[in-house]
Amino acid sequence: MCNQPDFEQMYYTLFRSVTHATTLLEQGNTVRAYLALVDAQRTTEEMYIAGDEDV
């Protein structure tokens, strides 16, 4: 049986992180914004891989 990645959850994870990074940028925290986006990318990539393991 195929375990599909949860694209909706991945989308919400990225959306929240982009919103958070935007707030950080507005506050002048560019490094923290960058790190938040890198973390979000890593998290969603792991979510994708975990959902695609049985394929």
Backbone torsions as a table, in degrees:
resi	resn	phi	psi	omega
1	MET	NA	140.4	-175.8
2	CYS	-90.3	128.9	178.1
3	ASN	-101.2	104.4	-176.4
4	GLN	-77.0	143.1	173.5
5	PRO	-62.2	146.9	179.8
6	ASP	-87.5	86.4	-175.3
7	PHE	-64.7	-32.1	178.8
8	GLU	-64.7	-45.8	178.7
9	GLN	-65.4	-37.9	177.7
10	MET	-62.6	-43.0	179.1
11	TYR	-60.4	-48.5	-178.8
12	TYR	-64.0	-36.7	177.2
13	THR	-61.6	-47.5	179.3
14	LEU	-66.3	-41.5	-178.6
15	PHE	-61.4	-46.0	178.4
16	ARG	-61.6	-40.0	-179.5
17	SER	-68.6	-39.3	177.2
18	VAL	-65.6	-40.9	176.7
19	THR	-61.4	-44.2	178.4
20	HIS	-63.6	-44.0	179.8
21	ALA	-63.6	-37.4	177.2
22	THR	-61.8	-43.8	176.9
23	THR	-61.6	-43.6	178.5
24	LEU	-62.4	-40.3	178.1
25	LEU	-64.2	-40.7	178.1
26	GLU	-62.5	-28.1	178.9
27	GLN	-88.0	-2.7	179.2
28	GLY	86.3	12.1	-178.9
29	ASN	-94.1	70.7	-175.1
30	THR	-66.0	-38.5	-179.0
31	VAL	-66.1	-45.3	178.5
32	ARG	-63.4	-37.7	177.9
33	ALA	-63.2	-45.1	178.0
34	TYR	-59.1	-47.2	-178.8
35	LEU	-64.6	-36.4	177.3
36	ALA	-63.1	-40.7	-179.8
37	LEU	-70.9	-39.2	177.4
38	VAL	-63.4	-42.6	178.4
39	ASP	-62.4	-42.3	178.8
40	ALA	-63.1	-41.3	178.5
41	GLN	-62.8	-46.6	-179.7
42	ARG	-61.9	-44.1	-179.4
43	THR	-61.5	-47.1	-178.3
44	THR	-70.7	-31.5	174.6
45	GLU	-64.4	-41.5	177.5
46	GLU	-65.0	-38.4	177.0
47	MET	-62.4	-42.2	-179.3
48	TYR	-64.5	-47.1	-178.9
49	ILE	-63.2	-43.4	-179.8
50	ALA	-63.3	-34.7	179.4
51	GLY	-79.6	-12.6	-174.8
52	ASP	-110.6	8.2	-174.4
53	GLU	-63.8	-33.9	-175.1
54	ASP	-84.2	-2.1	-175.7
55	VAL	-80.3	NA	NA
